[in-house]
Each structure stands twice: as C-alpha cells, then as structure tokens.
Amino acid sequence: MTEPLERRPLPPRRERPQPRPDLLDSPAVARPAVARAAGARPDARPMRMLLGLTGVAALSALVTTIAAPPAPSQITTSVAEVQAVPSAPVTHVTRYVQLKPGQTAPPSAQVQAAPAATPRVVVVTTTRQSGKP
C-alpha cells in the first residue's frame, strides 16, 4: 500500500459555548414560549393603488393609440403654381442575351438574327525536314 501524502494540519476548532448547568439538571421543565412582537410594517395599499392606476393609464393609452382613428388635419390647401423641375437625362441600357437552342424570347423583346460566322482559313505548311504535313 502507498503511504498517504503529507497533509497540512487542520485549523483549530472554534469553541462552542457550553450549556448552562442549571438547565441540564431539570430536562423535563418546559420553558414558556416567548412570542416576538411583530414589527410595524408599512401599509401597502397606497402603493398598490398607484400601480393599479398606472396600469390602467398605460392600457388606456395603448387602446387609444390602436383603436382611435387619426384626427383630421387642419392644413389649408392653397393653389400655387408649381414649376416643373428639369429631369435628369435617362440612360437606357440595352442588354443582349443569346438564346440557347429551343429557347424562345420574351413577348416584348426585339429579336435580332445572329451575324453569320466568318469563315476561317487554315494554312497547312509542310516542311521537307520532317517529311510530314
């Protein structure tokens, strides 16, 4: 078996007060129960009333905001000449899309035929050194 590790000594215990010897002699003697006087507590009714009235006021404000129609505005209308503001030039963007075989263009699109492909010329040169074309 292994030896236990060295441990620090425990701190000394606090001394408990010893019971009084006169009470130890007569264990059957009943002590009268001492009733503590209840401490004076503040009255909670005013605070409850305040909280209740605050809740009613908040609920009334919410209901009024949600349910009441908006008040008519008192704005007077007058006829005034409004000058047209010159508009900024509009930039039109033309977007070209290539359709795949079998696709159709949208109904409002203008279809342009694809330009004909230019023929490619391939030049084959044979050299005499390799003898292959």
Contacts in CASP RR format, 6 or more apart in sequence:
PFRMAT RR
TARGET T0000
AUTHOR 0000-0000-0000
METHOD contacts of the structure
MODEL  1
MTEPLERRPLPPRRERPQPRPDLLDSPAVARPAVARAAGARPDARPMRML
LGLTGVAALSALVTTIAAPPAPSQITTSVAEVQAVPSAPVTHVTRYVQLK
PGQTAPPSAQVQAAPAATPRVVVVTTTRQSGKP
98 114 0 8 1.000
99 105 0 8 1.000
105 111 0 8 1.000
124 133 0 8 1.000
126 132 0 8 1.000
126 133 0 8 1.000
END
